[in-house]
Amino acid sequence: MKYQVVRNVKYDYAGQSYSTVYPNLHKYPATMLPQIGIDILKELNVSDGRLLDPYCGSGSSFASGLECGIKEMYGFDINPLAVLISKAKFTKVPINELIETRKMFRNDLYEFLKNEANIKTLMRPSITNIDFWFSKEVIDNLTIVKHFIYKIESQNIRNFFLIPFSETVRECSYTRNNEFKLFRMKEKDLLSFNPDVISVYFKKFDDMLFLYSNFYFPKLKETNIDVQYAKFQPQNDYFDVVLTSPPYGDSRTTVAYGQFSTLSNEWMGIDYARKIDGMLMGGTKLQHNISKGIIADYISQINKVDNHRALDVSAFYNDLDVSIKKVGNSIKKGGKSIYIVGNRTVKNVLLPTDQFIAEKFEENGFKHIITYKRALSNKSMPSRNSPTNETGKTVNTMLFEYIVACEKK
């Protein structure tokens, strides 16, 4: 069965970015535009009840929900950095407390820096290949900043201070900053790279405080936004709407969320930071390819070329299927599910993820309402890539995104 797809230019948002509606407080890969959620929620007349995002990332769906008047929202993610970003953005913390804490934090930090011997009292962090990614001076200064952040007693305030710390870790490392994957700068660029960690940190903190004070804080009135560091577990007939943008494929071959977050997560003490991509959808391998449903023929085509990649793809769709069952069970009758996805190409086979999602929701007691096709002009992804890693052989990456809306019967 082919589910209806309508090309809708209204949802293109040409020339717009995430920050057109809500400035982002921290970079994060492949974030959903809040504009999409705002407009589709309004179109489906969703303005109250409980909203769920089972793969919440940095919290785009919560921004959409806030703009539509939704007061109660729940999110889940297994990337600690993603959960930290969402919590910092959508937890109401009095501005005067942040300003006062910053003042004490800064005074304590500069007092500590007056004596160079003080750094010897602090334990060097456990970071994989730390000297490959950071200079000794940067390591020392990041260690000092981290030390004083973790002396902040309030968890909510500490979360706020950790966001600019994470950004500083990335900016002051030897990583190529325009990449989401971990790539080291060229040797010639290292010679002139000497960042001032303390200045970078306070600049990022002050920029974040301005954005939080002016764009987030005023909207956090009588809201309950609960973000959990966990995989979503079903809660029968509990949610009125699900608004989410799940991964488009396994992290190893699409967007490497874990790799992007690795250094930040390690600096914050996450000892399995380098295993996160393997924990996400598609991380657990299957022994057999999917042989039923819309996706089966496409996987069969990939299997003729590469059995291993076919099994990778099958693993991803199997995990997505299991997740949709859990999500479907958790939505009330008459409730809506809205999934924003891209259809990726594997071995020159375009995989209809939008059709798969509609099919699976219908198998779980839903009726497909509509799928909108929008031009993907504003996502942080390369327009072409080289899946074979052969010089000169590139293909287009995703050019369109799909908004799949279903209703529980």
Buried (B, 14 or more C-beta within 10 A) or exposed (E): EEBEBEEBEEBBBEEEBBEEBBBBBBBBBBBBBBBBBBBBBBBBEBEEBBBBBBBBBBBBBBBBBBBBEBBBBBBBBBBBBBBBBBBBBBBBBEEEEBEEBBEEBBEEBEEBBEEEEEBEEEEEBEBEEBEEBBBEEBBBBBBBBBBBBEEBEEEBBBBBBBBBBBBBBBBBBBBEEEEBEBEBBEEEEEEEEEBEBBEBBBBBBEBBBEBBEEBBBEBBEEBEBEBBBEBBEBBEEBBBBBBBBBBBBBBBBBBBBBBBBBBBBBBBEBEEBBEBBBBBBBBEEBEEBBEEBBBEEBBBBBBEEEEEBBBBBBBBBBBBBEBBBBBBBBBBEEBBBBBBBBBBBBBEBEBBBBBBBBBBBBEBEBEBBBBBBBBBBBBBBEEEBEBEEEEEEBEEBBEBBBBBBBBBE
